[in-house]
Amino acid sequence: MKTLALLALCFVAALAAACGGDDSGGSATPTMTPTPASPTPTPTYAPTPTGSVTLQNVCTANPSPATADQVIVDSPGPSDMVTSPLHVTGKIAAFEAQFNIAIKDAGGNDIASAAGHSSEGQTLAPFSESVPFTVTTETPACVWVFDFSEANGQPIMVHQVPVLLEP
């Protein structure tokens, strides 16, 4: 492809040299400048508005992804910039209407957590909870809305949302 563009450029240059130089007031001979095509990479998550911190890969591997009939998070949305307390709203089908919310850093460590309660248990019911947190700088984080397994205590029905915590 580069060879073809170079040949075309040489042909245009030779044609211009053969036809030019008559000062008859005719139009100028255009020159061809090849422009290389460069693919634009698509990040996992868009950079934050400040551009200083990205949320790419802040949510670690999900141990038990929730389905849409188990957990729906309306807010915060992916890549939202949030201040304390973090307000989380949505719907969940939680056992006995109790579930958990955790804010995790990029290493999967808890920054903050809170118990949540939905309006009804075991059906997709609305919830609205606030989770206070403290950070001193912009911090990429992953919000988990989930339940714990009664059988082994492991997180289940985990819905993850990448956010940027603001001091």
N, C-alpha and C positions, 0 to 999 in steps of 0.2 A: 504494500500500500504506500509506504514511504517512497519507494523507487518510482512508482507511477506518478506521484505528486511532484517529485524532483524532475522527472522527464517533462511533465507538463510545464513546470516553471522554466526549464531551459528552452523549451519550444517558444513560449511567450517572450522570453528575453531575446532569442534569436530573431523572431518576427519583428519585435520592436526595433532592434538594431538595423534590420534590413529596410524597414519602412520609415524610420524616423530621420530627423535632421534636416527637413526641407523648409522650415520656418514659414510655411504657407498659411499659418494661422489656423490649421486644422485642429481637430480635437486631440487631446493628449492620449497616449496609449496606456490603457490600464495595466497595472501589474497585479499578479496573482500572489497572494501570501497564504501559504497553507496554515490552517489552524488545527492543531492536534486535538483530538477528542479525548476527554478524560472522564472516566466514570465517577459519579458522585456517590461516596459510600453512604449507606443508610444506618445511623446508629440505632441500637436497641431502644433507647429512649432519647428524645430530643434534648439538647443542652438547655440548661436553665436560662432564663432571660438575661441574667448577668453575664453568662458565658464563663464564669470563673470555676464552676463545679458542674460536672455532668452526673446524671443519674444512671449511666450505663452500668448494668450488672450489679446494682446495689441490692437487689432482691436475690438471695441465695436460692439454691435448689428447693423447690416446694416439696415438703415431705408427704403431703396428702392434699392435692389440689381440690378445691371445692367446685361443685358444679353450680350452674345457674339456678337450680331448684334447691340448693342448700344455702348459698350466701350470695348476696348482691350488695356491693358497696357503691352508693351514689356519690358520696364525698368522703374524703378528698379524692380528686381524680389523679391519674398518673401525671407526674412531673409538677404537681401543684407546689407552690411555696407556702408553707404554713408556719404560724406562730403558736405559742403555747397559750391556752390548752388546744390540743388538736381535737377538732370536732369531727366525729365519724358518724355517718348516717347510712342507712340502707335497710336490708331485710335479711333475716336469718331464720333457719329452721333449727333452733337450738333445743337440746334436751332440757326440759324444765325451764325453758326461756332464759337460760344462763349460758354465757359464752365469754370469750376473752379477746382483748385487744392488746397487741404489743407493738411497740415502735422499736425496730432493730437497726443497728448500724450495719455498715457494709460487711463486717465480719460475722454477722448473725447474732451479736450480743445485744441484750435488752438495754435500751436507753430508758424506756418507761413501759409500764403495763397497767392494765385496769380490768376489772371484771365488768361485763356488760349484761344488760337485761333487755330482752325483747318483749313486745306486748303479749305474745302468746308462745307456748312451747310446742315443738315438733311440727309446726307449720311455718311456712315462709311469712314471718311477721316483722313489722317495722321496728327499728331501733334508732336511737340517737344517744350517743355517749361522748363525753369529753375526757381526754387523757392529757393531764399536765406533763410537761417535759422541760428540761433545762439543757441548753447548749450555749456555748460561748462564741461559736463561729457557724457560718452556713455549713450544715451537715447533711449529706445525702443519707436517706433512711428508707426503710421498708416497713410499711404498716401491715401488720397481720391481723385479720379478723378470723377467729377460729374457735374450735371447741377442743376439749381434751377427751380422749377415749376413756370410757369407763373401764374397759378391759385392761389397758396397760399404761394409761396416763400420758400417752403420746399425743401430740397435736394432730387433729383431724379436721377435715373441711376447712382447709387454710385458703383464704383469699388474700393475695399480696398486692400492695399498691406502692410504687416508688414515689417518694416525695422529697422535698428539700426543706429541712427544718431551719427556721430563721431564729436568731437569738432574741 
